Amino acid sequence: KTFQLSPVQGDMYLYMYLTWKGKRTSIQGVELASVIRISRGRDTDVLRRTGKVKDEGKYLSLVTQDRSLDLCFDDEEQRELWWRTMTALVDVEREVRAAAS
């Protein structure tokens, strides 16, 4: 899948989403400010059930209150780059929300 950052206009400011094209051409996404934690490895219920042990170092999950976006990368280096990037973006989104309220 191809992912992109998508700003969505809200009442007071832009919300930042990580989006992708889902089934039947609909756009799906995760609002970055709603991410509770970002985990590496087979840390979610879904990955504990379906993830391969040999790919443990390739998994990254964006976890929200009601779901997770579980990603698998080609190698651990790519996963770490995404982990650093998503962590920074989520932190910025949280700061923006805190300043706006």
C-alpha positions in Angstrom: 0.0 0.0 0.0 1.0 3.6 -0.5 0.6 5.9 2.5 0.6 9.6 2.6 0.1 12.4 5.1 -3.2 14.2 4.5 -4.2 17.4 6.2 -8.0 17.6 6.8 -9.5 21.0 7.6 -11.2 21.1 11.0 -13.1 23.9 12.8 -10.0 25.6 14.3 -7.0 23.9 12.6 -5.8 21.2 10.2 -5.9 17.6 11.4 -3.1 15.4 10.1 -4.0 11.9 9.0 -1.9 9.0 7.7 -4.0 7.8 4.8 -4.1 5.0 2.3 -6.4 3.7 -0.4 -8.6 1.0 1.1 -10.8 -1.7 -0.4 -13.2 -0.6 -3.1 -11.2 2.6 -3.7 -12.3 4.4 -0.5 -9.7 6.4 1.4 -8.9 5.2 4.9 -6.8 6.9 7.6 -5.6 7.3 11.1 -5.7 10.7 12.8 -2.2 11.1 14.1 -3.3 13.0 17.3 -5.5 10.0 18.2 -2.5 7.6 18.3 -2.0 6.5 21.9 1.2 4.6 21.3 3.5 3.4 18.6 4.9 0.0 19.1 7.4 -2.2 17.4 7.3 -6.0 17.1 4.2 -8.3 17.5 2.7 -6.1 20.2 -1.0 -5.9 19.1 -3.6 -8.6 19.4 -3.8 -8.9 15.6 0.0 -9.4 15.2 0.2 -11.8 18.1 -2.3 -14.0 16.3 -1.3 -13.5 12.6 2.3 -12.0 12.6 5.2 -14.2 11.8 7.8 -14.6 14.6 10.6 -14.4 12.0 9.3 -11.0 11.0 9.2 -9.6 14.5 11.7 -6.9 13.7 9.7 -5.7 10.7 6.4 -4.7 12.4 5.3 -1.3 13.5 1.8 -0.5 14.9 0.0 2.8 15.4 -2.4 2.1 18.2 -5.5 4.2 18.8 -8.3 3.8 21.4 -10.3 1.4 19.2 -8.0 -0.1 16.6 -4.4 -0.4 15.4 -2.8 0.1 12.0 -0.2 -2.8 11.8 2.5 -2.3 9.2 5.2 -4.7 8.0 8.3 -3.4 6.4 11.0 -5.0 4.2 13.6 -4.7 6.9 14.2 -3.4 10.4 16.0 -0.3 9.1 12.9 0.9 7.2 10.7 0.1 10.3 13.0 2.2 12.5 12.8 5.1 10.0 9.0 5.0 10.1 9.1 4.7 13.9 11.2 7.8 14.3 9.1 9.7 11.8 5.7 8.7 13.1 6.8 9.3 16.7 7.9 12.9 15.8 4.7 13.6 13.8 2.4 12.2 16.6 4.2 14.3 19.2 3.8 17.5 17.1 0.1 16.8 16.6 -0.4 16.3 20.3 1.4 19.6 21.0 -0.8 21.4 18.4 -3.9 20.0 20.0 -2.8 20.9 23.5 -2.0 24.5 22.5 -5.4 24.9 20.7 -7.4 23.8 23.7 
